[in-house]
C-alpha cells in the first residue's frame, strides 16, 4: 500500500480540479498548505493538526 503525505507539493498522482465559474458560494476548495493556519471561527470545522501522520 502506498502512503501519501502531500508534503513538499507531492500530490501522489492526485489532481486539484478547479470548478468552472460561477463557483457555488459554499464550494469546498482544497488548497495545498491550507491546514497550516486555523483562522478565528474555523476552530470547530477542521482538525487543529494533521491527524494522518
ABEGO torsion letter per residue (X at the ends): XBBBAGBGGBAGGBBBBBBBOBBBAABBBBBBGAAABBBBGAAAABBABBAAX
